[in-house]
Amino acid sequence: MKKILGIIAVSLLPLIPLTAGAHGAAALRFEKTVTIKAAPAKVWALLKDFGNVQAWHAGVESTTVEQKKDENGDDATYRTVKLKNGGVMYEKLRSADDAGMRLKYEYVIEKSTLQVSNFYPSITVTGSGNESVVTVKGSYTRADSSNIPKPEQNDDAATKAVNDYFDAGLESLKKVAESGK
């Protein structure tokens, strides 16, 4: 009996990697921070303008905003962000909190070209005097949630897309906010 159980156990070993990855794409998280030599109110004014990302993000060509009903029938604000590299992001504003200087939005994959899904970033401005700290964080999954995603839709591609967008954005936000314009 022990011999038979041993044979069965050994024969099932090759299946362990298949079941371990059977859940699909795992949530990935990110957090980025930049310190800016500008008053928090000035930095917040740039960020909270949901339809004017091109004013501070060097990689954005244009932004258009529309009001429409969301999937629940509630009034919602959406923006289409056209990137200079030809990409498009379609996003829904979840909240804009002036008192807490926090903006939350979500990425709508059906109308977007970045290789991410379930993308929920938030941007917060803190600080005092002439110094601001901008923190952007959130979670996302790769665009292809299958167990064997295409290389351009895997975790590495999703992470690269998120890093490329926010690294460039925070760098250009810092330049614009510190420029005195």
DOKOL-58684 format. One record per residue (C-alpha): residue in three letters; x, y, z. Coordinates in pm, whole numbers, plus 50000, padded with zeros to 5 digits. Layout:
<recs>
REC/ALA/X/Y/Z;
...
</recs>
This chain:
<recs>
REC/MET/50000/50000/50000;
REC/LYS/50280/50245/50089;
REC/LYS/50449/50163/49760;
REC/ILE/50132/50241/49563;
REC/LEU/50079/50571/49748;
REC/GLY/50443/50662/49682;
REC/ILE/50403/50593/49310;
REC/ILE/50085/50804/49298;
REC/ALA/50253/51092/49485;
REC/VAL/50556/51087/49256;
REC/SER/50337/51073/48946;
REC/LEU/50145/51384/49060;
REC/LEU/50457/51597/49124;
REC/PRO/50474/51737/48770;
REC/LEU/50122/51879/48812;
REC/ILE/50209/52097/49112;
REC/PRO/50341/52390/48904;
REC/LEU/50025/52385/48694;
REC/THR/49795/52414/48993;
REC/ALA/50012/52675/49164;
REC/GLY/49965/52914/48871;
REC/ALA/49602/52833/48803;
REC/HIS/49469/53145/48973;
REC/GLY/49564/53383/48688;
REC/ALA/49711/53728/48730;
REC/ALA/49801/53843/49080;
REC/ALA/49756/54202/49193;
REC/LEU/50073/54407/49165;
REC/ARG/50130/54717/49376;
REC/PHE/50334/55031/49329;
REC/GLU/50418/55344/49524;
REC/LYS/50623/55641/49408;
REC/THR/50707/55965/49584;
REC/VAL/50863/56294/49475;
REC/THR/50949/56601/49680;
REC/ILE/50875/56930/49507;
REC/LYS/50991/57277/49610;
REC/ALA/50650/57438/49570;
REC/ALA/50355/57500/49800;
REC/PRO/50117/57202/49835;
REC/ALA/49821/57416/49716;
REC/LYS/50005/57495/49391;
REC/VAL/50092/57129/49326;
REC/TRP/49738/57018/49415;
REC/ALA/49592/57274/49173;
REC/LEU/49788/57111/48890;
REC/LEU/49695/56754/48984;
REC/LYS/49326/56800/49063;
REC/ASP/49252/56945/48718;
REC/PHE/49143/56605/48584;
REC/GLY/49115/56731/48226;
REC/ASN/49452/56905/48203;
REC/VAL/49717/56636/48252;
REC/GLN/49914/56770/47955;
REC/ALA/49983/57087/48157;
REC/TRP/50225/56898/48380;
REC/HIS/50297/56553/48224;
REC/ALA/50558/56570/47947;
REC/GLY/50439/56239/47797;
REC/VAL/50079/56352/47748;
REC/GLU/49969/56513/47422;
REC/SER/49610/56599/47518;
REC/THR/49328/56523/47758;
REC/THR/48953/56543/47700;
REC/VAL/48687/56513/47969;
REC/GLU/48329/56392/47941;
REC/GLN/48041/56354/48185;
REC/LYS/47829/56044/48143;
REC/LYS/47654/55766/48329;
REC/ASP/47875/55489/48461;
REC/GLU/47794/55116/48470;
REC/ASN/47570/55177/48776;
REC/GLY/47377/55461/48611;
REC/ASP/47545/55726/48826;
REC/ASP/47686/56050/48684;
REC/ALA/48063/56016/48641;
REC/THR/48359/56205/48500;
REC/TYR/48579/56029/48245;
REC/ARG/48893/56144/48069;
REC/THR/49073/56029/47758;
REC/VAL/49447/56084/47785;
REC/LYS/49634/56074/47453;
REC/LEU/50001/55999/47502;
REC/LYS/50275/56138/47280;
REC/ASN/50388/55781/47206;
REC/GLY/50048/55706/47049;
REC/GLY/49898/55531/47351;
REC/VAL/49556/55611/47495;
REC/MET/49431/55587/47850;
REC/TYR/49063/55609/47937;
REC/GLU/49002/55677/48305;
REC/LYS/48713/55732/48543;
REC/LEU/48742/55980/48830;
REC/ARG/48651/55806/49155;
REC/SER/48705/56101/49391;
REC/ALA/48878/56436/49427;
REC/ASP/48923/56542/49789;
REC/ASP/49033/56906/49817;
REC/ALA/49071/56896/50196;
REC/GLY/49289/56583/50186;
REC/MET/49450/56677/49851;
REC/ARG/49385/56326/49719;
REC/LEU/49274/56219/49373;
REC/LYS/49153/55864/49300;
REC/TYR/49068/55725/48960;
REC/GLU/49045/55398/48771;
REC/TYR/49169/55278/48438;
REC/VAL/48906/55152/48192;
REC/ILE/49086/54882/47990;
REC/GLU/48826/54846/47715;
REC/LYS/48923/55185/47570;
REC/SER/49291/55197/47670;
REC/THR/49620/55077/47528;
REC/LEU/49846/55032/47834;
REC/GLN/49901/54667/47912;
REC/VAL/49733/54678/48254;
REC/SER/49391/54609/48398;
REC/ASN/49225/54655/48736;
REC/PHE/49435/54971/48770;
REC/TYR/49335/55196/49061;
REC/PRO/49587/55475/49129;
REC/SER/49560/55748/49389;
REC/ILE/49767/56065/49409;
REC/THR/49813/56254/49735;
REC/VAL/49983/56586/49806;
REC/THR/50119/56657/50155;
REC/GLY/50368/56906/50293;
REC/SER/50384/57259/50422;
REC/GLY/50533/57594/50338;
REC/ASN/50720/57577/50010;
REC/GLU/50765/57198/50003;
REC/SER/50527/56931/49878;
REC/VAL/50547/56556/49879;
REC/VAL/50348/56386/49605;
REC/THR/50275/56017/49654;
REC/VAL/50117/55806/49386;
REC/LYS/50026/55449/49465;
REC/GLY/49789/55181/49358;
REC/SER/49738/54831/49236;
REC/TYR/49697/54671/48896;
REC/THR/49714/54340/48713;
REC/ARG/49859/54257/48378;
REC/ALA/49633/54292/48075;
REC/ASP/49639/53920/47993;
REC/SER/49518/53736/48302;
REC/SER/49571/53389/48155;
REC/ASN/49826/53153/48309;
REC/ILE/50061/53196/48013;
REC/PRO/50029/53560/47902;
REC/LYS/50175/53700/47584;
REC/PRO/50514/53865/47654;
REC/GLU/50377/54212/47576;
REC/GLN/50093/54154/47828;
REC/ASN/50275/53987/48119;
REC/ASP/50361/54122/48466;
REC/ASP/50690/54273/48345;
REC/ALA/50516/54462/48062;
REC/ALA/50248/54592/48299;
REC/THR/50506/54704/48554;
REC/LYS/50713/54876/48284;
REC/ALA/50406/55063/48155;
REC/VAL/50314/55184/48504;
REC/ASN/50673/55283/48589;
REC/ASP/50730/55459/48257;
REC/TYR/50412/55664/48290;
REC/PHE/50447/55767/48655;
REC/ASP/50826/55817/48659;
REC/ALA/50803/56057/48365;
REC/GLY/50492/56222/48508;
REC/LEU/50637/56288/48851;
REC/GLU/50960/56419/48700;
REC/SER/50776/56661/48473;
REC/LEU/50531/56760/48752;
REC/LYS/50831/56857/48963;
REC/LYS/50977/57069/48679;
REC/VAL/50648/57246/48608;
REC/ALA/50562/57312/48974;
REC/GLU/50911/57437/49056;
REC/SER/50935/57656/48745;
REC/GLY/50718/57928/48895;
REC/LYS/50466/57922/48608;
</recs>
